[in-house]
Amino acid sequence: MAEPRIPVSPSVAHNPMVPAPEGPTLEMDPMEFTLRKRLPRKLPKRRNDVYVNMKTDFKAQLARCQKLLDAHREICIHGLGLAINRAINIALQLQTSSQGALQLAANTSTVELIDDLEPDDPDESAEPLTRTRNNSAIHIKVFYPNP
């Protein structure tokens, strides 16, 4: 008799480094739930911190960073997920426009995000579920070196 198959996500199915799940996984119909992504936990907000996103215009974010650099000798640009490329581009644009006077120091991290899965039908007794996932982040320190 064949063993029952346990559904595994495609990213895990072909990765020999990731162990197979121990128990049965929760099967849910995506049509029955609405995905609500919670905002990520932010680092402490300082005056010279800039959180880059993909919704705001690139030139506006670049101008904001330049304005902050004029007021402070150093800023920190943070990008999460899809905004990592944009954060890097902003930092490089700032360095280029300063004719190399600015220096960059980049750090990467992984941020844990939580999603809520809410049932579409309020009459059903299904409780809201939560799902945890990881996303990459970058933190770029842009600064003028000491003379």
C-alpha positions in Angstrom: 0.0 0.0 0.0 1.4 3.4 -1.0 2.0 6.1 1.6 -0.3 9.1 1.5 1.3 12.1 -0.2 1.8 15.3 1.8 1.7 18.5 -0.3 5.0 20.4 -0.2 5.6 23.9 -1.5 7.6 24.0 -4.7 10.5 25.8 -3.1 10.9 23.0 -0.6 10.2 20.1 -2.9 13.5 20.3 -4.8 15.8 21.5 -2.0 17.6 18.5 -0.4 18.8 20.8 2.4 15.2 21.4 3.7 13.7 18.4 5.6 10.3 17.2 4.6 7.5 18.3 6.9 6.8 16.0 9.9 3.1 16.0 10.1 0.3 16.6 7.5 0.2 20.1 6.2 -2.9 22.3 6.3 -4.7 22.3 3.0 -6.8 25.3 2.4 -8.7 26.6 -0.5 -7.3 30.1 -1.4 -10.7 31.2 -2.5 -12.0 30.8 1.1 -9.4 33.1 2.7 -8.2 36.7 2.2 -4.6 37.4 2.7 -3.8 40.4 4.8 -0.1 41.3 5.0 0.8 43.0 8.3 3.3 45.8 8.2 6.8 44.7 9.0 8.3 45.6 12.4 10.4 48.7 11.7 13.8 49.5 13.1 13.9 52.5 15.4 13.0 55.6 13.4 15.7 58.3 13.6 15.8 61.6 11.8 18.4 60.3 9.4 16.6 57.0 8.5 14.9 56.5 5.2 12.7 53.6 4.5 12.5 53.0 0.7 9.4 51.5 -0.9 8.2 50.8 -4.4 5.1 53.0 -4.2 6.8 56.4 -3.9 8.5 57.9 -7.0 12.2 57.2 -7.3 13.2 60.8 -7.9 11.2 61.9 -4.8 12.9 59.4 -2.6 16.3 60.4 -4.1 15.6 64.1 -3.4 14.6 63.3 0.2 17.8 61.4 0.8 19.8 64.3 -0.7 18.0 66.8 1.5 18.8 64.7 4.6 22.4 64.4 3.6 22.7 68.1 3.4 21.4 68.4 7.0 23.3 65.3 8.4 26.7 63.9 7.6 25.2 60.4 7.4 22.0 58.7 6.6 20.8 55.1 6.7 18.7 53.8 3.8 16.5 50.7 4.5 15.0 48.5 1.8 12.8 45.4 2.3 12.1 42.7 -0.3 11.4 44.2 -3.8 12.7 47.6 -2.5 16.2 46.3 -2.0 17.2 47.2 -5.6 15.7 50.7 -5.3 17.6 51.3 -2.0 20.9 50.2 -3.6 20.2 52.5 -6.7 19.4 55.5 -4.4 22.7 55.0 -2.5 24.7 54.6 -5.7 23.1 57.7 -7.2 23.9 59.7 -4.1 27.5 58.5 -4.3 27.8 59.3 -8.0 26.3 62.8 -7.6 28.9 63.6 -4.9 31.8 62.7 -7.2 32.8 59.9 -4.9 32.9 62.0 -1.7 30.3 59.8 -0.1 31.1 56.3 1.2 28.7 53.4 1.5 28.5 50.6 4.1 25.8 47.9 3.4 24.4 45.3 5.7 21.9 42.6 4.9 19.4 40.9 7.2 16.3 38.7 7.2 13.1 40.1 8.5 10.3 37.9 9.8 6.9 38.9 8.4 3.4 37.8 9.6 0.4 37.4 7.3 -3.2 37.0 8.4 -5.5 34.7 6.5 -9.0 35.8 7.2 -12.0 33.6 6.1 -14.1 35.2 3.3 -17.4 33.9 4.7 -18.1 35.5 8.1 -20.8 32.9 8.8 -18.3 30.1 8.8 -16.7 29.0 12.1 -13.2 29.0 10.6 -10.9 31.1 12.7 -8.4 33.5 11.2 -5.0 31.9 10.6 -1.5 33.5 10.7 1.4 32.6 8.5 5.0 33.5 9.1 7.5 34.1 6.3 11.0 35.6 5.9 12.0 38.4 3.6 15.4 39.9 2.8 16.3 43.4 3.9 19.2 45.8 3.3 20.5 48.7 5.4 22.9 51.1 3.7 24.9 53.7 5.6 25.7 56.6 3.4 28.2 59.0 4.9 30.9 61.5 4.4 34.2 60.2 5.8 36.1 62.2 8.4 38.7 64.4 6.9 
